[in-house]
């Protein structure tokens, strides 16, 4: 059995940890997850209880957070896009509230960039993104994730530790299922899941996977790290000396490439 890198640390001890898919959600802060210019033209509806919403100035994009602390996923983050304001949702992405908030920040930052690009060009990449699906999983190859292809039109990429994955449906007639699915934790009982419907811009998928395998550590406290996968985490830094019995493998040498925020 792997040693526990946190066993001699105080529960409130701040640490920096990797890999990201096992780090835990971090603080469920709307302004961390949603890097939108609310002081300019984006709208924020944040009630004391219930679902919080953010909407774009064109009213074609919306994102929400519904806390459900009594459920396994602790709630849902949702991104939706409509070709016409208040019209039918063309594509949607959902995340368990247990998804690391840094991954949510990065995909929302990319969403904002796409929105701004579409406003200043004749493109409509939010609904007709020409980015090839390969861009969505290329970052995984760069970090040593394994690749398994099935004859049912799905391909799955697994993290080196076996405790994270991304599944892509590249050939299917069932558009009621997710085109992409990602998770962290044991496959049979993941700690968090994300689902991307058909029509989701591949650019957003690529931003998510690039953030997922980034080697920039995430800030947590010991008590915030999921207990059942903590032995697979690498403690990048801690204010106190780590246990002498713990000798983790060195983290990857560089941060995954992607747009600088």
FENDA-V286967 format. One record per residue. N is the residue number from 1. RES is the residue in one small letter. SS is DSSP state (H for helix, E for strand, - for the rest). Layout:
n:N res:RES ss:SS
n:N res:RES ss:SS
This chain:
n:1 res:x ss:-
n:2 res:x ss:-
n:3 res:x ss:-
n:4 res:x ss:-
n:5 res:x ss:-
n:6 res:x ss:-
n:7 res:x ss:-
n:8 res:x ss:-
n:9 res:x ss:-
n:10 res:x ss:-
n:11 res:x ss:-
n:12 res:x ss:-
n:13 res:x ss:-
n:14 res:x ss:E
n:15 res:x ss:E
n:16 res:x ss:E
n:17 res:x ss:E
n:18 res:x ss:E
n:19 res:x ss:-
n:20 res:x ss:H
n:21 res:x ss:H
n:22 res:x ss:H
n:23 res:x ss:-
n:24 res:x ss:-
n:25 res:x ss:-
n:26 res:x ss:-
n:27 res:x ss:-
n:28 res:x ss:-
n:29 res:x ss:-
n:30 res:x ss:H
n:31 res:x ss:H
n:32 res:x ss:H
n:33 res:x ss:H
n:34 res:x ss:-
n:35 res:x ss:-
n:36 res:x ss:-
n:37 res:x ss:-
n:38 res:x ss:-
n:39 res:x ss:-
n:40 res:x ss:-
n:41 res:x ss:-
n:42 res:x ss:-
n:43 res:x ss:E
n:44 res:x ss:E
n:45 res:x ss:E
n:46 res:x ss:-
n:47 res:x ss:-
n:48 res:x ss:-
n:49 res:x ss:-
n:50 res:x ss:-
n:51 res:x ss:-
n:52 res:x ss:E
n:53 res:x ss:E
n:54 res:x ss:E
n:55 res:x ss:E
n:56 res:x ss:-
n:57 res:x ss:-
n:58 res:x ss:-
n:59 res:x ss:-
n:60 res:x ss:-
n:61 res:x ss:E
n:62 res:x ss:E
n:63 res:x ss:E
n:64 res:x ss:E
n:65 res:x ss:E
n:66 res:x ss:E
n:67 res:x ss:E
n:68 res:x ss:-
n:69 res:x ss:-
n:70 res:x ss:-
n:71 res:x ss:-
n:72 res:x ss:-
n:73 res:x ss:-
n:74 res:x ss:-
n:75 res:x ss:E
n:76 res:x ss:E
n:77 res:x ss:E
n:78 res:x ss:E
n:79 res:x ss:E
n:80 res:x ss:E
n:81 res:x ss:E
n:82 res:x ss:E
n:83 res:x ss:-
n:84 res:x ss:-
n:85 res:x ss:-
n:86 res:x ss:-
n:87 res:x ss:-
n:88 res:x ss:-
n:89 res:x ss:E
n:90 res:x ss:E
n:91 res:x ss:E
n:92 res:x ss:E
n:93 res:x ss:E
n:94 res:x ss:E
n:95 res:x ss:E
n:96 res:x ss:E
n:97 res:x ss:-
n:98 res:x ss:-
n:99 res:x ss:-
n:100 res:x ss:-
n:101 res:x ss:H
n:102 res:x ss:H
n:103 res:x ss:H
n:104 res:x ss:H
n:105 res:x ss:H
n:106 res:x ss:H
n:107 res:x ss:H
n:108 res:x ss:H
n:109 res:x ss:H
n:110 res:x ss:H
n:111 res:x ss:H
n:112 res:x ss:H
n:113 res:x ss:H
n:114 res:x ss:H
n:115 res:x ss:H
n:116 res:x ss:H
n:117 res:x ss:H
n:118 res:x ss:H
n:119 res:x ss:H
n:120 res:x ss:-
n:121 res:x ss:-
n:122 res:x ss:-
n:123 res:x ss:-
n:124 res:x ss:-
n:125 res:x ss:-
n:126 res:x ss:-
n:127 res:x ss:-
n:128 res:x ss:-
n:129 res:x ss:-
n:130 res:x ss:-
n:131 res:x ss:-
n:132 res:x ss:-
n:133 res:x ss:-
n:134 res:x ss:H
n:135 res:x ss:H
n:136 res:x ss:H
n:137 res:x ss:H
n:138 res:x ss:H
n:139 res:x ss:H
n:140 res:x ss:H
n:141 res:x ss:H
n:142 res:x ss:H
n:143 res:x ss:-
n:144 res:x ss:-
n:145 res:x ss:-
n:146 res:x ss:E
n:147 res:x ss:E
n:148 res:x ss:E
n:149 res:x ss:E
n:150 res:x ss:-
n:151 res:x ss:-
n:152 res:x ss:-
n:153 res:x ss:-
n:154 res:x ss:E
n:155 res:x ss:E
n:156 res:x ss:E
n:157 res:x ss:E
n:158 res:x ss:E
n:159 res:x ss:-
n:160 res:x ss:-
n:161 res:x ss:-
n:162 res:x ss:-
n:163 res:x ss:-
n:164 res:x ss:E
n:165 res:x ss:E
n:166 res:x ss:E
n:167 res:x ss:E
n:168 res:x ss:E
n:169 res:x ss:E
n:170 res:x ss:-
n:171 res:x ss:-
n:172 res:x ss:-
n:173 res:x ss:-
n:174 res:x ss:-
n:175 res:x ss:-
n:176 res:x ss:-
n:177 res:x ss:-
n:178 res:x ss:-
n:179 res:x ss:-
n:180 res:x ss:E
n:181 res:x ss:E
n:182 res:x ss:E
n:183 res:x ss:E
n:184 res:x ss:E
n:185 res:x ss:E
n:186 res:x ss:E
n:187 res:x ss:-
n:188 res:x ss:-
n:189 res:x ss:E
n:190 res:x ss:E
n:191 res:x ss:E
n:192 res:x ss:E
n:193 res:x ss:E
n:194 res:x ss:E
n:195 res:x ss:E
n:196 res:x ss:E
n:197 res:x ss:-
n:198 res:x ss:-
n:199 res:x ss:-
n:200 res:x ss:-
n:201 res:x ss:-
n:202 res:x ss:H
n:203 res:x ss:H
n:204 res:x ss:H
n:205 res:x ss:H
n:206 res:x ss:H
n:207 res:x ss:H
n:208 res:x ss:H
n:209 res:x ss:H
n:210 res:x ss:H
n:211 res:x ss:H
n:212 res:x ss:H
n:213 res:x ss:-
n:214 res:x ss:-
n:215 res:x ss:-
n:216 res:x ss:-
n:217 res:x ss:-
n:218 res:x ss:E
n:219 res:x ss:E
n:220 res:x ss:E
n:221 res:x ss:E
n:222 res:x ss:H
n:223 res:x ss:H
n:224 res:x ss:H
n:225 res:x ss:-
n:226 res:x ss:-
n:227 res:x ss:H
n:228 res:x ss:H
n:229 res:x ss:H
n:230 res:x ss:H
n:231 res:x ss:H
n:232 res:x ss:H
n:233 res:x ss:-
n:234 res:x ss:E
n:235 res:x ss:E
n:236 res:x ss:E
n:237 res:x ss:E
n:238 res:x ss:E
n:239 res:x ss:-
n:240 res:x ss:-
n:241 res:x ss:-
n:242 res:x ss:-
n:243 res:x ss:-
n:244 res:x ss:-
n:245 res:x ss:-
n:246 res:x ss:-
n:247 res:x ss:-
n:248 res:x ss:-
n:249 res:x ss:-
n:250 res:x ss:-
n:251 res:x ss:-
n:252 res:x ss:-
n:253 res:x ss:-
n:254 res:x ss:-
n:255 res:x ss:-
n:256 res:x ss:-
n:257 res:x ss:-
n:258 res:x ss:-
n:259 res:x ss:-
n:260 res:x ss:-
n:261 res:x ss:-
